[in-house]
């Protein structure tokens, strides 16, 4: 399968797919899921592959790769289905609060 074919399957141009591949454009979770579906793999496979190719990189991919893949995929899909930006912001605020509380209990620094 060519990049052009994959791009067509996920509804973007070949140039846009190339920008995703090189990291010059951030990829939305919904688009990551579409790419995984086009390739016939689970989205967490792409996350694990990205984390392995960038060891030590402090980013979302690295932090997600070791967690329950089913929960991560479900969370990404549900978050992507929230249309009201206020609800998305509220959900992010709750997650930040929970993360802050967890890191304070464990004595570690809050993630950035």
Secondary structure, DSSP 8 states (H G I E B T S, - for coil): --HHHHHHHHT--HHHHHHHHHTSS---HHHHHHHHHHHTS-HHHHHHHHHHHTTT--SHHHHHTTS-HHHHHHHHHHHHT---HHHHHHHHHHHHHHHHHHHHHHT-----
